[in-house]
Amino acid sequence: MKKNSFSPFFFAIATLFIISCKQTNKTGAMIPNDAAMVLHLNPSSLNSKLSWDEVKQTNWFKEMYQEAPDTLARKLMDDPANAGMDLRSDFIFFLKNQGNNGYMVFEGFVKDAAAFEAFNKKVSKDAATFKEGDFNNMKLQGGAVVTWNKDRFVYVIDAPFMNMSKSFSLEGGTTTEPTTLSADTLLQIGKSLFNLKSDNSLGGNERFGNMMKEEGDLHMWLNSEYLYNGIGGGMLSMMKVNTLFQGNVSATTINFENGKITMKSKGYYNDELANLFDKYSSKEISTDVINRIPSQNVVAAFVMNYPPEGLKEFMKVIGVDGMVNGFLGKANYSIDEFIKANKGDIIITITDLSVTNRTDTILTADGEPLTHNQSGPSAKVLFATSINDKAAFDKLIGTVKAQGGDEISRGMPDITYNLNNNWFAISNSADHVTKFLGGGNNKFAFADKIKGHPFGGYIDIQKIVKSMDSDFTDSAGKIVSNASLQMWQDMVITGGEYKNGALSGEVQLNLVNKNTNSLKQLNMYLDELSKSMKAKQKRYDGYSLDSLPQAVEAPMSEN
């Protein structure tokens, strides 16, 4: 009962992801500066690309409308503005730790106070509204409250999962149940958000402000220090692993453009990590490295450059240098020798993906052979790293062998490795190793898309779907396969540049149709997937106990 009565509220929040809004300069004013995660919606931009009327034309929406549990749900589906919210203003969702607890917030602007109150009373079964000064308050079901005045509203929802890491002890292995926040505490939190000062809110954070200035449909802010609060307890805190999280934030802008979905991000780091990025910079990857890939049938490729000399300083920063040196010392090796051996280029490729049939034969307890036919994906995988000093790398290979490397490779007979003066390569294809070390110039079209960055990645979604097409044997599977082939083309990932105190990155998800905005295409794609689910459900509905073979009841013998 609790779940069903509260679901319209969450449905309303979901629909607001694709409704209208205008951006203001005060977006961060009601967000604490120690929020772990913030999601900002720009519905004016979203609605310009996909209107609510277009959503209402989909088959899945029409089915949901017919199955809506009450008139309120249908009223919201007809027009989400019936909830009394201003759909032309910003919407914010954020998560925050609160001591040993946590909470999440959804906030926006009020357009019709009476409609807003009526909406909340409906979803909370006529819960009472009580006033405190300029604020109206209501305790909702499911560990949630709402506070609003004539301009803005704030939903505050208990989120004990935010501090699950604190409920587990590394030393003793004991666990404790996460605690919850009372409704009165949630109400106090909600009212406090209206009076946040600039110093205590993200409204005064320059980096957050710069993110909000980026033109985008969605903005996402992640604060690693608060998101992973408590993860570095016990032994991890002694090793300074918390340095990987403290003071580090990422700011991401997502856009639904014609023919593609783009996600651009900037990462900001604490002084210790920032100094490492400033001192040890990565080099740009080149097409020469990419074009060494020994197969034209590339499914995925990831190429990167890193400064080996920066590894030693990085280990010092996180406090593991002594432990690593101690471990390597037992094998008569050291971090310095590893740095000397490696040049810093790495490439990982997956090629020639297909679905193969395999027959496995096992012996039963009676010694009779039992065969089992199965199919599964098969691909050629290659890993290669550039060599700086051949003698030092030879010692590295010898050290790995001495520590049992040969035993591991004997357990996997398909694994082959070799090296020359410039590269070390290992693969499940001996031919791939030979061809990669021999060099090549295959001139891949995607090379130009990922070159010129310290990191580049490419995934050919078309080849993945086509290779798996034979696995889709029923009508539901065919719908998914055909829709995916018509929708997705490939993914391009680049980044690794550290400039002006930020590490940049970009993910571009390219679609087959280049002329229509990706949000509109995504709506149509989801509609096709809903047809698949309906076809699968129809098939399952055809099964019944009556359709199953009936067991023949043997007569009971009388004694």
HELIX and SHEET records of a PDB file:
HELIX    1   1 LYS A    2  THR A   15  1                                  14    
HELIX    2   2 LEU A   16  ILE A   18  5                                   3    
HELIX    3   3 THR A   27  MET A   30  5                                   4    
HELIX    4   4 PRO A   43  LYS A   49  1                                   7    
HELIX    5   5 TRP A   52  LYS A   56  1                                   5    
HELIX    6   6 ASN A   59  GLN A   66  1                                   8    
HELIX    7   7 THR A   71  ASP A   78  1                                   8    
HELIX    8   8 PRO A   80  ALA A   83  5                                   4    
HELIX    9   9 ALA A  113  VAL A  123  1                                  11    
HELIX   10  10 PRO A  160  SER A  167  5                                   8    
HELIX   11  11 ALA A  183  LEU A  193  1                                  11    
HELIX   12  12 SER A  198  ASN A  200  5                                   3    
HELIX   13  13 LEU A  202  GLY A  204  5                                   3    
HELIX   14  14 GLU A  206  LYS A  213  1                                   8    
HELIX   15  15 SER A  224  LEU A  227  1                                   4    
HELIX   16  16 MET A  235  MET A  238  1                                   4    
HELIX   17  17 VAL A  241  LEU A  244  5                                   4    
HELIX   18  18 ASP A  271  LYS A  279  1                                   9    
HELIX   19  19 THR A  287  ILE A  290  1                                   4    
HELIX   20  20 GLU A  309  VAL A  317  1                                   9    
HELIX   21  21 ASP A  321  LYS A  330  1                                  10    
HELIX   22  22 ILE A  335  ALA A  341  1                                   7    
HELIX   23  23 LYS A  390  VAL A  400  1                                  11    
HELIX   24  24 LYS A  401  GLY A  405  3                                   5    
HELIX   25  25 ASP A  406  GLY A  411  1                                   6    
HELIX   26  26 ALA A  430  LEU A  437  1                                   8    
HELIX   27  27 ALA A  447  ILE A  450  1                                   4    
HELIX   28  28 ILE A  461  SER A  467  1                                   7    
HELIX   29  29 ASP A  469  ASP A  471  5                                   3    
HELIX   30  30 SER A  475  MET A  487  1                                  13    
HELIX   31  31 SER A  518  ASP A  541  1                                  24    
HELIX   32  32 LEU A  545  SER A  547  5                                   3    
SHEET    1   A18 THR A 129  GLU A 132  0                                        
SHEET    2   A18 PHE A 135  LEU A 140 -1                                        
SHEET    3   A18 ALA A 144  TRP A 148 -1                                        
SHEET    4   A18 ARG A 152  ASP A 158 -1                                        
SHEET    5   A18 ASN A 101  PHE A 109 -1                                        
SHEET    6   A18 PHE A  91  GLN A  98 -1                                        
SHEET    7   A18 MET A  37  LEU A  41 -1                                        
SHEET    8   A18 LEU A 218  ASN A 223 -1                                        
SHEET    9   A18 VAL A 249  GLU A 257 -1                                        
SHEET   10   A18 LYS A 260  TYR A 268 -1                                        
SHEET   11   A18 ALA A 502  LEU A 511 -1                                        
SHEET   12   A18 TRP A 488  LYS A 499 -1                                        
SHEET   13   A18 PHE A 455  ASP A 460 -1                                        
SHEET   14   A18 VAL A 298  ASN A 305 -1                                        
SHEET   15   A18 ASN A 342  LEU A 363 -1                                        
SHEET   16   A18 PRO A 369  ILE A 387 -1                                        
SHEET   17   A18 TRP A 423  SER A 427 -1                                        
SHEET   18   A18 THR A 416  LEU A 419 -1                                        
END                                                                             
